[in-house]
Amino acid sequence: MKKVITIDPITRLEGHGKISIFLDDSGNVENAFFQVPEFRGFEKFCEGRAAEEMPRITSKICGVCPTAHHMASTKTLDSLFKVEPTSTAKKVRELVYNLFMFEDHLLHFFFLGGPDFLVGPEAPKEERNVIGVIKKFGVEIGKKVIQMRKDTRKVMAELMGRPTDPIFGMPGGISKGITNELKNFILKFSDEMIEFAKFVIKTFHSVVLENESYKKMILNDAYKIVTHYMGLVDENNFVNFYDGKIRVVSSKGKEIAKFPVEKYYDYIAENVEEWSYIKFPYLKSIGWKGFIDGDDSGIYRVAPLARLNVADGMATELANQEYKKMFDILEHKPVHHTLAYHWARLIEVLYAAERVKELISDKEITSDNIRNIPKNIPDEGIGVVEAPRGTLIHHYKTDENGILKKVNLIVATVNNSAAICLSIKKAAESLIKNGQVSDGILNKVEMAFRAYDPCFACATHSFPGEMPLIVEIYDKKKNLIKTIKRL
Amino acid sequence: MSKPKAAIYWCASCGGCEEAVVDLNEFILDVVAAVDIVFWPVALDFKTDDIKKLADGEITVSLINGAIRTSEQEEISKLLRQKSKFVISFGSCSHLGGVPGLANFFDKNSIFQRAYIETESTVNPKKIVPKTKSENKGCELELPEFYNTVLPLNKVIEVDYYIPGCPPTPDVIKNALIALLENKLPQKGSVLTLNKALCEACERKDTKPDKVLIKKFNRTYEVIDNGKCFLEQGIICLGPATRTGCGAACIKANMPCRGCFGPTDNVLESGSKILSAIASIIETNDEEEVKKVIETIPDPAGLFYRYSLPSSIISRRLK
């Protein structure tokens, strides 16, 4: 008799992410589905809007990463109006963007995904959260984390208008520059950022990597899927969040594509399934082969580990040292171990901190030459950034007055949707045998998708270990035969 | 005596309202000390079943953010209404429909058509769109129903108070919660912040002439901001028709207001209010000329109703 297990991580009613696992007659995993039961339709209702309003409209796609949408949209306006932003504007945008990546990644490490390691994957659930982290590492650390978040958001608000929904992006530049006073504050703060990033990485080494059982878990096949990778790189093939070319590396580590974002639809295609509101992107050259991994599948991954896998290194000194260390220890490139996302994310935190220091030290950063006025007639624009959760593409077509006719968005987490499905299936397969399901499955399945820091988890600020989870086991007639709750 | 119970829930929203609660920083600890949060799926581990078990009215206050876009959102809102003494509509989407409410310019079919069939990157020769019930290799899967129309919260349940903003600012949230905890709530149906137009709190207000007269409206990207009132510069700013409480954050970032706090009391809807405010500053009475000036406003419907289409008199495109 076939059984259905529904894992509803953010509670069934919440509806921003839902996992259903189906067992075959002998009780082994037959299939797994990662469903997104939420949809708002920005691609349609942005039609008819004035293009210059898009950075302020699309930032409402996500309240956790509004800066990513705001920036992708602003860059799309540069392209649409064919206007080059001033050198200062570009630097200020990149500065803000790195502050944002720093803050967002740290939030994940301390509040969301990190506690699994910092406190322990099998620690009591009431400890496996940020409070548990503070308990283990001391109140001073807790205070420091909150202080860093507060200060970073304060600086972001000063620069962009508001921390939650930025408003400063315009075609050809920005609406507000940096005062000398703010520059001095950020310059001082950037040293604190670097020190804090170093401390976090040191902690990751001592707590996670020097612990044999954690290391084994990272390398365990349950958390490994073989895919291709995608991410932005600069002219030296180093990781860049704000600009560059999109590079795709195969599961065997070979560069299979490198293109400017304007050509994205020659390389990326999206598959639709009737059981989810999310789409499933894949590499067009390989095609959609279904939910399977391997070199012959078109499924690719994005976000921190993918960015490090596609790059040849990091553009800043300390981050690059750590980058080399990661690939030395994990021995392979690309790294296919999903839990290594956590490590990659911290290397990016260090890079972001170093990059903030570089940019704020630039002489031009306080110049008031922050905008070029667009003079050309708009028609089509495409822009890209690396959001914390992966490659994010905006694509607008307008009439000659800049009124939108068509909008396409490839949102960061969406790129990973098929891979998340595979990761969940793999973890479930290795944990559920002969119909035996235990409470232990819950956190370990969660860990398989939490490593991606997927937006549906991030956006809900679910604290690991506190995340409500229900596993409901039904027989084929949908009679509930067993419920496991973690309350 | 047991502490009063509170619930927080989100519907069609972006998570920004949740961030706004987290941005209360230390104050949130005072709130947690004063009330028992019995439901906050984003942070705490309680289920719908736990809510169902409560007596009607047992929750003192439920804060609900997000618009109503799917069947699931309507169901949970109704459950919370039944169990709560007060329901506070939290943030622009819940209050007025918000940015996702712009979808009311279209219908469900055209939205699905665009997102799942038409976009440049979608490859979907079989024209598959998501369904509420589907089967995949013998596995039955369900999704909530996507409604044709976006609704603000008060169109599906009775709402007692409103906390405006996209997202609400920490001060507005804090003051509203203090009023609630100290039992100093105003008349039912009130918006819990100042009843003043943004212009009154704007740092550029001294540069707003008594009568702004305009021959042509400018796009924000066409002019270099001179630090004066945006209307004076010929840039549409929704300040005259928008409630204050936001700290004029957008203006401070040198960008015009887009109306996320909604209208002041006694104003039926933001859109027609701003339209009449705009009409009064056009420098001519000649109908033809007025028309020409109005035509320089890009996307007036999407601009004037940016946050409020589902709560306005005509809440959606009919044809």
HADDOCK unambig.tbl for C-alpha pairs under 7 A between the chains (distance, minus, plus):
assign (segid A and resid 10 and name CA) (segid B and resid 41 and name CA) 6.49 0.50 0.50
assign (segid A and resid 10 and name CA) (segid B and resid 42 and name CA) 6.92 0.50 0.50
assign (segid A and resid 11 and name CA) (segid B and resid 41 and name CA) 6.79 0.50 0.50
assign (segid A and resid 11 and name CA) (segid B and resid 47 and name CA) 6.62 0.50 0.50
assign (segid A and resid 13 and name CA) (segid B and resid 72 and name CA) 6.69 0.50 0.50
assign (segid A and resid 14 and name CA) (segid B and resid 41 and name CA) 6.96 0.50 0.50
assign (segid A and resid 22 and name CA) (segid B and resid 139 and name CA) 6.98 0.50 0.50
assign (segid A and resid 37 and name CA) (segid B and resid 143 and name CA) 5.50 0.50 0.50
assign (segid A and resid 37 and name CA) (segid B and resid 144 and name CA) 6.33 0.50 0.50
assign (segid A and resid 40 and name CA) (segid B and resid 100 and name CA) 6.26 0.50 0.50
assign (segid A and resid 41 and name CA) (segid B and resid 111 and name CA) 5.93 0.50 0.50
assign (segid A and resid 41 and name CA) (segid B and resid 115 and name CA) 6.86 0.50 0.50
assign (segid A and resid 43 and name CA) (segid B and resid 114 and name CA) 6.95 0.50 0.50
assign (segid A and resid 43 and name CA) (segid B and resid 115 and name CA) 6.16 0.50 0.50
assign (segid A and resid 44 and name CA) (segid B and resid 111 and name CA) 5.34 0.50 0.50
assign (segid A and resid 44 and name CA) (segid B and resid 114 and name CA) 6.04 0.50 0.50
assign (segid A and resid 44 and name CA) (segid B and resid 115 and name CA) 6.96 0.50 0.50
assign (segid A and resid 45 and name CA) (segid B and resid 102 and name CA) 5.83 0.50 0.50
assign (segid A and resid 45 and name CA) (segid B and resid 103 and name CA) 4.83 0.50 0.50
assign (segid A and resid 45 and name CA) (segid B and resid 105 and name CA) 6.87 0.50 0.50
assign (segid A and resid 45 and name CA) (segid B and resid 106 and name CA) 6.83 0.50 0.50
assign (segid A and resid 48 and name CA) (segid B and resid 299 and name CA) 6.55 0.50 0.50
assign (segid A and resid 49 and name CA) (segid B and resid 299 and name CA) 5.67 0.50 0.50
assign (segid A and resid 49 and name CA) (segid B and resid 302 and name CA) 6.10 0.50 0.50
assign (segid A and resid 50 and name CA) (segid B and resid 298 and name CA) 5.99 0.50 0.50
assign (segid A and resid 50 and name CA) (segid B and resid 299 and name CA) 6.03 0.50 0.50
assign (segid A and resid 57 and name CA) (segid B and resid 99 and name CA) 6.94 0.50 0.50
assign (segid A and resid 60 and name CA) (segid B and resid 14 and name CA) 6.13 0.50 0.50
assign (segid A and resid 61 and name CA) (segid B and resid 14 and name CA) 5.65 0.50 0.50
assign (segid A and resid 62 and name CA) (segid B and resid 14 and name CA) 4.53 0.50 0.50
assign (segid A and resid 62 and name CA) (segid B and resid 15 and name CA) 6.32 0.50 0.50
assign (segid A and resid 62 and name CA) (segid B and resid 16 and name CA) 6.96 0.50 0.50
assign (segid A and resid 63 and name CA) (segid B and resid 14 and name CA) 4.85 0.50 0.50
assign (segid A and resid 63 and name CA) (segid B and resid 15 and name CA) 4.60 0.50 0.50
assign (segid A and resid 63 and name CA) (segid B and resid 16 and name CA) 3.61 0.50 0.50
assign (segid A and resid 64 and name CA) (segid B and resid 15 and name CA) 6.24 0.50 0.50
assign (segid A and resid 64 and name CA) (segid B and resid 16 and name CA) 6.23 0.50 0.50
assign (segid A and resid 64 and name CA) (segid B and resid 19 and name CA) 6.99 0.50 0.50
assign (segid A and resid 160 and name CA) (segid B and resid 253 and name CA) 6.62 0.50 0.50
assign (segid A and resid 161 and name CA) (segid B and resid 249 and name CA) 5.85 0.50 0.50
assign (segid A and resid 161 and name CA) (segid B and resid 250 and name CA) 5.90 0.50 0.50
assign (segid A and resid 161 and name CA) (segid B and resid 252 and name CA) 6.73 0.50 0.50
assign (segid A and resid 161 and name CA) (segid B and resid 253 and name CA) 4.68 0.50 0.50
assign (segid A and resid 162 and name CA) (segid B and resid 249 and name CA) 6.61 0.50 0.50
assign (segid A and resid 164 and name CA) (segid B and resid 16 and name CA) 6.50 0.50 0.50
assign (segid A and resid 167 and name CA) (segid B and resid 250 and name CA) 6.75 0.50 0.50
assign (segid A and resid 168 and name CA) (segid B and resid 253 and name CA) 6.39 0.50 0.50
assign (segid A and resid 170 and name CA) (segid B and resid 221 and name CA) 6.61 0.50 0.50
assign (segid A and resid 171 and name CA) (segid B and resid 221 and name CA) 6.76 0.50 0.50
assign (segid A and resid 175 and name CA) (segid B and resid 253 and name CA) 6.64 0.50 0.50
assign (segid A and resid 175 and name CA) (segid B and resid 254 and name CA) 5.79 0.50 0.50
assign (segid A and resid 176 and name CA) (segid B and resid 253 and name CA) 6.04 0.50 0.50
assign (segid A and resid 176 and name CA) (segid B and resid 254 and name CA) 6.55 0.50 0.50
assign (segid A and resid 265 and name CA) (segid B and resid 120 and name CA) 6.61 0.50 0.50
assign (segid A and resid 265 and name CA) (segid B and resid 121 and name CA) 5.40 0.50 0.50
assign (segid A and resid 268 and name CA) (segid B and resid 121 and name CA) 6.49 0.50 0.50
assign (segid A and resid 269 and name CA) (segid B and resid 121 and name CA) 4.74 0.50 0.50
assign (segid A and resid 269 and name CA) (segid B and resid 122 and name CA) 5.64 0.50 0.50
assign (segid A and resid 269 and name CA) (segid B and resid 123 and name CA) 6.22 0.50 0.50
assign (segid A and resid 270 and name CA) (segid B and resid 121 and name CA) 5.75 0.50 0.50
assign (segid A and resid 270 and name CA) (segid B and resid 122 and name CA) 4.55 0.50 0.50
assign (segid A and resid 270 and name CA) (segid B and resid 123 and name CA) 5.79 0.50 0.50
assign (segid A and resid 271 and name CA) (segid B and resid 122 and name CA) 6.35 0.50 0.50
assign (segid A and resid 271 and name CA) (segid B and resid 123 and name CA) 5.92 0.50 0.50
assign (segid A and resid 271 and name CA) (segid B and resid 124 and name CA) 6.52 0.50 0.50
assign (segid A and resid 272 and name CA) (segid B and resid 116 and name CA) 6.51 0.50 0.50
assign (segid A and resid 272 and name CA) (segid B and resid 124 and name CA) 6.52 0.50 0.50
assign (segid A and resid 272 and name CA) (segid B and resid 128 and name CA) 6.40 0.50 0.50
assign (segid A and resid 272 and name CA) (segid B and resid 129 and name CA) 6.95 0.50 0.50
assign (segid A and resid 273 and name CA) (segid B and resid 128 and name CA) 6.63 0.50 0.50
assign (segid A and resid 273 and name CA) (segid B and resid 129 and name CA) 6.94 0.50 0.50
assign (segid A and resid 273 and name CA) (segid B and resid 130 and name CA) 6.44 0.50 0.50
assign (segid A and resid 274 and name CA) (segid B and resid 128 and name CA) 6.09 0.50 0.50
assign (segid A and resid 274 and name CA) (segid B and resid 129 and name CA) 5.30 0.50 0.50
assign (segid A and resid 274 and name CA) (segid B and resid 130 and name CA) 3.74 0.50 0.50
assign (segid A and resid 274 and name CA) (segid B and resid 131 and name CA) 5.43 0.50 0.50
assign (segid A and resid 274 and name CA) (segid B and resid 134 and name CA) 6.61 0.50 0.50
assign (segid A and resid 275 and name CA) (segid B and resid 130 and name CA) 5.57 0.50 0.50
assign (segid A and resid 275 and name CA) (segid B and resid 131 and name CA) 6.26 0.50 0.50
assign (segid A and resid 275 and name CA) (segid B and resid 134 and name CA) 5.96 0.50 0.50
assign (segid A and resid 275 and name CA) (segid B and resid 141 and name CA) 6.17 0.50 0.50
assign (segid A and resid 275 and name CA) (segid B and resid 142 and name CA) 6.82 0.50 0.50
assign (segid A and resid 275 and name CA) (segid B and resid 143 and name CA) 6.92 0.50 0.50
assign (segid A and resid 276 and name CA) (segid B and resid 130 and name CA) 5.85 0.50 0.50
assign (segid A and resid 277 and name CA) (segid B and resid 130 and name CA) 5.89 0.50 0.50
assign (segid A and resid 373 and name CA) (segid B and resid 221 and name CA) 6.56 0.50 0.50
assign (segid A and resid 373 and name CA) (segid B and resid 222 and name CA) 6.27 0.50 0.50
assign (segid A and resid 408 and name CA) (segid B and resid 119 and name CA) 5.97 0.50 0.50
assign (segid A and resid 408 and name CA) (segid B and resid 120 and name CA) 6.88 0.50 0.50
assign (segid A and resid 459 and name CA) (segid B and resid 15 and name CA) 5.28 0.50 0.50
assign (segid A and resid 460 and name CA) (segid B and resid 15 and name CA) 6.36 0.50 0.50
assign (segid A and resid 460 and name CA) (segid B and resid 42 and name CA) 4.77 0.50 0.50
assign (segid A and resid 461 and name CA) (segid B and resid 42 and name CA) 5.66 0.50 0.50
assign (segid A and resid 461 and name CA) (segid B and resid 43 and name CA) 6.28 0.50 0.50
assign (segid A and resid 462 and name CA) (segid B and resid 42 and name CA) 4.95 0.50 0.50
assign (segid A and resid 462 and name CA) (segid B and resid 43 and name CA) 5.00 0.50 0.50
assign (segid A and resid 463 and name CA) (segid B and resid 43 and name CA) 5.94 0.50 0.50
assign (segid A and resid 466 and name CA) (segid B and resid 43 and name CA) 6.92 0.50 0.50
assign (segid A and resid 466 and name CA) (segid B and resid 44 and name CA) 6.07 0.50 0.50
assign (segid A and resid 466 and name CA) (segid B and resid 45 and name CA) 5.69 0.50 0.50
assign (segid A and resid 467 and name CA) (segid B and resid 44 and name CA) 6.93 0.50 0.50
assign (segid A and resid 467 and name CA) (segid B and resid 45 and name CA) 6.03 0.50 0.50
assign (segid A and resid 468 and name CA) (segid B and resid 45 and name CA) 4.84 0.50 0.50
assign (segid A and resid 468 and name CA) (segid B and resid 46 and name CA) 6.88 0.50 0.50
assign (segid A and resid 487 and name CA) (segid B and resid 45 and name CA) 5.83 0.50 0.50
assign (segid A and resid 487 and name CA) (segid B and resid 46 and name CA) 6.94 0.50 0.50
